[in-house]
Amino acid sequence: MEKECAEQSEHVERSGDIDSESLTLSVKSIALQRIVDEVENHGDINLEGYNRSYHRHNR
Amino acid sequence: MNVDVASETDTRPPVSIAGAVVSTEPFPHAALAGCIDTAEALRLLAWFDSGAPWHLVETDFYEQFEFCLWDTAAEAGNLISPATLRNLRAEMASAFGVQFEERVNVVAHKLTPGQRIAIHNDYLVGEETHRLIVQLNRGLHDDDGGLLLTFNSDNARDVREIFRPVHRSGFAFAISPRSFHAISKMHRSVRYTLIFSFYCVDGCRAK
């Protein structure tokens, strides 16, 4: 457990060195069809009228 | 909200998008690494893992845990101080070439395995016009999920770019009818984000 936590912390610290180019993945490099299936809307949903902002607490 | 005097005099803001370069397609956006201070990020992770007041929100196209940082001002601390938000507002205004109202909305999101956010555009007339998403996690691999996708249209097959949820990285964008984006399903671990929302003064919303 301690080793796992240490590895996670090290990963967290290292990730600060990542440049902006490493932030992106090539569209061709991943299982794109699976990802598309995960984010596709099914059914009749009005995206412009039904939005995440409705659930925020604007101050 | 009480503001610690010391926080107003800090020279380095905890969150910054200084140096961000905005790309215009498929909608104005900028991605950058290291936009939140390392120590602040670790402090937030510890809080988010243990005592943050998460509540589950479920809709037709997304499911996530969230809470508003204005409700937790003591724990949020310098992250939502007037000085921090003033600086961030100025940086966002400079990057996107717009002017913002003073108000800023700050919420935290948590995605756990099985949760996803389907394609949407965040667009609502009269509401937020720009957002900054800041990633916080203990290290995610690509197959853990939680990837941020942008799209050329409202078709989920029309993927434009894929952004990793790299710890401390940021993704800023202008909200418009064409700002279609999504978050792929989480398969392992936990993905936290801070969401800063800004409001353009009248007339400068992206088309």
Contacts between the chains, C-beta under 8 A, distances in Angstrom:
chain1	res1	chain2	res2	distance
A	8	B	138	4.3
A	8	B	139	5.6
A	9	B	138	7.7
A	11	B	138	6.9
A	11	B	139	3.3
A	11	B	167	7.8
A	12	B	41	7.5
A	12	B	42	6.9
A	12	B	45	7.6
A	12	B	137	8.0
A	12	B	138	5.7
A	12	B	139	6.0
A	12	B	167	5.4
A	13	B	38	7.0
A	15	B	139	6.7
A	15	B	166	5.5
A	15	B	167	4.3
A	15	B	168	6.4
A	15	B	169	7.9
A	16	B	33	7.4
A	16	B	34	5.1
A	16	B	38	5.7
A	16	B	167	7.6
A	16	B	168	5.6
A	18	B	33	4.8
A	18	B	34	7.7
A	18	B	166	5.3
A	18	B	169	7.1
A	19	B	33	6.0
A	20	B	31	5.9
A	20	B	32	5.5
A	20	B	33	5.6
A	22	B	33	7.5
A	22	B	164	7.4
A	22	B	166	7.1
A	23	B	31	4.9
A	23	B	32	7.7
A	23	B	33	6.3
A	23	B	163	5.5
A	23	B	164	5.7
A	23	B	166	5.6
A	23	B	169	5.5
A	24	B	31	7.1
A	24	B	161	5.9
A	24	B	162	6.3
A	24	B	163	5.7
A	24	B	164	7.1
A	25	B	142	6.4
A	25	B	147	6.8
A	25	B	162	4.2
A	25	B	163	7.5
A	25	B	164	6.0
A	26	B	162	7.7
A	27	B	159	5.5
A	27	B	160	8.0
A	27	B	161	7.3
A	27	B	162	6.1
A	30	B	142	6.5
A	30	B	147	7.8
A	30	B	162	6.9
A	32	B	159	6.6
A	35	B	147	6.7
A	35	B	149	6.9
A	35	B	159	7.7
A	35	B	162	7.6
A	35	B	184	4.8
A	36	B	156	5.1
A	36	B	157	5.4
A	36	B	159	6.8
A	38	B	116	5.3
A	38	B	145	7.8
A	38	B	184	4.9
A	38	B	185	4.2
A	39	B	116	6.4
A	39	B	117	7.4
A	39	B	118	5.1
A	39	B	119	5.3
A	39	B	149	6.2
A	39	B	156	5.3
A	39	B	182	3.6
A	39	B	183	7.2
A	39	B	184	5.9
A	39	B	185	7.9
A	40	B	118	6.6
A	40	B	119	6.9
A	40	B	156	4.0
A	40	B	157	7.8
A	41	B	60	7.7
A	41	B	61	5.4
A	41	B	118	4.8
A	41	B	119	6.1
A	41	B	156	7.2
A	43	B	60	7.2
A	45	B	60	5.3
A	45	B	61	5.8
A	47	B	61	7.8
A	47	B	119	7.3
A	47	B	120	5.0
A	47	B	121	5.8
A	47	B	123	8.0
A	47	B	154	6.5
A	47	B	180	8.0
A	48	B	121	6.7
A	48	B	123	5.6
A	48	B	124	7.8
A	48	B	177	6.5
A	50	B	59	7.4
A	50	B	60	7.0
A	50	B	61	7.9
A	51	B	120	6.5
A	51	B	121	7.6
A	51	B	122	6.0
A	51	B	123	6.8
A	51	B	124	5.2
A	51	B	127	8.0
A	52	B	59	7.8
A	52	B	62	6.7
A	52	B	117	7.6
A	52	B	120	6.7
A	52	B	122	6.2
A	53	B	122	6.5
A	53	B	124	5.1
A	53	B	127	5.1
A	53	B	128	6.2
A	53	B	197	7.9
A	54	B	124	7.8
A	55	B	57	5.1
A	55	B	59	7.4
A	55	B	66	7.2
A	56	B	68	7.0
A	56	B	105	6.1
A	56	B	107	5.8
A	56	B	197	7.3
A	57	B	68	4.2
A	57	B	70	6.9
A	57	B	71	7.2
A	57	B	105	7.7
A	57	B	107	7.5
A	58	B	103	7.7
A	58	B	105	5.4
A	58	B	127	7.5
A	58	B	128	7.9
A	58	B	197	8.0
A	59	B	68	7.6
A	59	B	70	5.0
A	59	B	103	6.9
A	59	B	105	6.5
